[in-house]
Amino acid sequence: MKRILSTTFMLLLLSATTASAGESKCDTEVTKAMVKKVSCTGKVHADAQKPGADPLDTEKLFECEEKFLEKCNKIKQKDAGGCVVHTAACSTLANRLDSCIDAIGG
C-alpha cells in the first residue's frame, strides 16, 4: 500500500515538474493540494482494507474531495492565470486524481 501511494505521489509530482515551463506559486500550491487529496483518500481506503474494518467511509471520501476543491479553487481565484502546469479546472484535476486513487482502492 505504501509503495503504491509513494509511486503515485512521485508520478504526480514528476508530471507537474517536468511539464513546467517555469516556476509558478499557483502550480506549487495546487500540486500540494493534489498530494493532500491523494493522501487523504488513501488513508480512507487503507482503513477500510484492515482486517475486520468497517466498510469504506464514503463520508470521509467526500470530505477529502470537498477539501481539495475548496483549496484548489481558492488558489486559482487568488492567482488567476498564474498556473502554468495545472491550467485545467479544479474539478478536472480532481477527476484525474481519481484515476490514481482507483488504483489505490483496488
C-alpha positions as CSV (number, residue, x, y, z in Angstrom):
1,M,0.0,0.0,0.0
2,K,2.8,2.4,1.0
3,R,4.6,1.5,-2.2
4,I,1.6,2.3,-4.4
5,L,1.0,5.6,-2.6
6,S,4.7,6.6,-2.9
7,T,4.7,5.7,-6.6
8,T,1.5,7.7,-7.2
9,F,3.0,10.7,-5.4
10,M,6.2,10.5,-7.4
11,L,4.4,10.2,-10.7
12,L,2.1,13.1,-9.8
13,L,5.0,15.3,-8.8
14,L,7.2,14.4,-11.7
15,S,4.4,15.1,-14.2
16,A,3.9,18.5,-12.6
17,T,7.6,19.5,-12.6
18,T,8.7,18.1,-16.0
19,A,5.9,19.9,-17.8
20,S,6.6,23.2,-16.1
21,A,7.9,26.0,-18.3
22,G,8.9,27.9,-15.2
23,E,8.3,28.3,-11.6
24,S,4.7,29.1,-10.5
25,K,3.4,29.6,-7.0
26,C,0.0,28.6,-8.2
27,D,1.2,25.3,-9.6
28,T,3.2,24.6,-6.4
29,E,0.1,25.2,-4.2
30,V,-2.2,23.2,-6.5
31,T,0.3,20.3,-6.5
32,K,0.4,20.4,-2.7
33,A,-3.4,20.3,-2.6
34,M,-3.4,17.4,-5.1
35,V,-1.0,15.4,-3.0
36,K,-3.1,16.0,0.1
37,K,-6.2,14.8,-1.7
38,V,-4.5,11.5,-2.7
39,S,-3.1,11.1,0.8
40,C,-6.4,11.8,2.5
41,T,-8.3,9.4,0.2
42,G,-5.5,6.8,0.5
43,K,-5.9,6.8,4.3
44,V,-9.6,6.2,4.0
45,H,-9.0,3.2,1.6
46,A,-6.2,1.8,3.9
47,D,-8.5,2.0,6.9
48,A,-11.2,0.1,5.0
49,Q,-8.7,-2.6,4.0
50,K,-7.7,-3.5,7.5
51,P,-8.9,-6.9,8.7
52,G,-12.2,-6.6,10.4
53,A,-12.5,-2.9,9.4
54,D,-15.7,-1.1,8.7
55,P,-16.6,-0.6,5.0
56,L,-15.3,2.3,3.0
57,D,-16.3,5.5,4.7
58,T,-17.9,7.5,1.8
59,E,-18.4,10.5,4.0
60,K,-14.7,10.8,4.6
61,L,-14.0,10.4,0.9
62,F,-16.5,13.2,0.2
63,E,-14.7,15.4,2.8
64,C,-11.3,14.7,1.0
65,E,-12.9,15.7,-2.3
66,E,-14.5,18.9,-0.9
67,K,-11.3,20.0,0.9
68,F,-9.4,19.6,-2.4
69,L,-11.9,21.5,-4.5
70,E,-12.2,24.3,-1.9
71,K,-8.4,24.7,-1.6
72,C,-7.8,24.4,-5.4
73,N,-10.5,26.9,-6.3
74,K,-9.2,29.3,-3.6
75,I,-5.6,29.1,-5.0
76,K,-6.8,29.6,-8.6
77,Q,-9.0,32.6,-7.7
78,K,-6.2,34.2,-5.8
79,D,-3.6,33.7,-8.6
80,A,-5.9,33.9,-11.7
81,G,-3.9,32.8,-14.7
82,G,-0.9,32.1,-12.6
83,C,-0.8,28.3,-13.1
84,V,1.4,27.1,-15.9
85,V,1.0,23.3,-15.4
86,H,-2.3,23.0,-13.7
87,T,-4.4,25.0,-16.1
88,A,-7.5,22.8,-16.1
89,A,-10.4,23.4,-13.8
90,C,-10.1,22.0,-10.3
91,S,-13.0,19.6,-11.0
92,T,-11.0,18.2,-13.9
93,L,-7.9,17.9,-11.8
94,A,-9.9,16.0,-9.2
95,N,-11.1,13.6,-11.8
96,R,-7.6,13.0,-13.0
97,L,-6.6,12.2,-9.4
98,D,-9.5,9.8,-9.0
99,S,-7.9,7.5,-11.6
100,C,-4.8,7.3,-9.3
101,I,-6.9,6.8,-6.3
102,D,-8.8,4.0,-8.0
103,A,-5.5,2.1,-8.3
104,I,-5.0,2.5,-4.5
105,G,-8.5,1.4,-3.6
106,G,-8.3,-1.7,-5.7
